[in-house]
Amino acid sequence: MVYSFFSDMVVLLHFIYVIFAVAGGMLLIWWPKVIWIHVPSAIWAALISFAGWICPLTYLENWLRIKSGGVGYSTGFIIQYIEPVLYPAGLTYFHQVILGLIVVVLNLIIYTTMFKRRPKRKMT
């Protein structure tokens, strides 16, 4: 029972991480220091997508599911949870690369916009 709860919490954490990696740059509007957390998170998410790796949170979730008497899965988080929503026919490596590019491009747009809007300090 406890393992099942924690595996569900890992899924929730994983989902929040994916959302943060993709769109967390928008938090710069309210909290500029988030850049120090967001940039590495977005780079990691893109790297996982480009390399076709499986996120370590997936391994943790599988371990917790197996410990709770359930069944783990052999694919990554995106394939297991996001694919059914986005790609009914199946997620390929090409799709993963596209998702990685979306992370990179969206965040470049966000960061470029945010830094252009920032007032320049006068040197005195």
C-alpha angles and dihedrals in degrees: 000000000000092000091051091052092049093047088054090049090051089053090051092047090047092051092049089049092053091050090047093049092050102040107008092107088079088070087074087083091069104019114029094181090066085085088082091060100033101052095056090043093052092045091051092049092049092045091052090050095046094045095043091234127155115241116245089237088066090058090049092050092049092049091051092047092051091047089053091054095258131116124266123213131235099217130077128270094261093052093045101044111010100039095067088056099042107025118030092178096053141281116264131189087258089058091049090053090050090051089050090051090050089055092050098043096043092050093046089054092048094047094044091051093046095049093046091052093050113103114243117240118237116236111228 
